[in-house]
Amino acid sequence: MNAYHKWLAGQVDDSHYRIRLARIRGRCHHWLIEGAACEQDKTANSCALWLKQEAMFWTFSRDPALIPLTNNQAERDLRPYVIWRK
């Protein structure tokens, strides 16, 4: 069970969850910088683009109670319409 699921189940408090997210975000940032500096043009360009938009990817971490980490609920809501369409 990962930190998100433990947080949802109430096994982990908000501060621990936010510390964990900050650690993960720091690691991701580090590797994006490394990737942007690499010699492979495709990788460097992709990482540079991700770095420009990095804040957007972490929007859910500002208020995890309001912004779900996954889009499972949206997919569940759309499923009956997709099945009906077929």
SULRANOR-V53631 format. One record per helix or strand of 3 or more residues. SS is the DSSP state (H for helix, E for strand). FROM is the first residue (numbers start at 1). TO is the last residue. If there is no record, write none. Layout:
ss=SS from=FROM to=TO
ss=SS from=FROM to=TO
This chain:
ss=H from=3 to=8
ss=H from=14 to=36
ss=H from=41 to=52
ss=H from=54 to=57
ss=H from=59 to=61
ss=H from=72 to=85
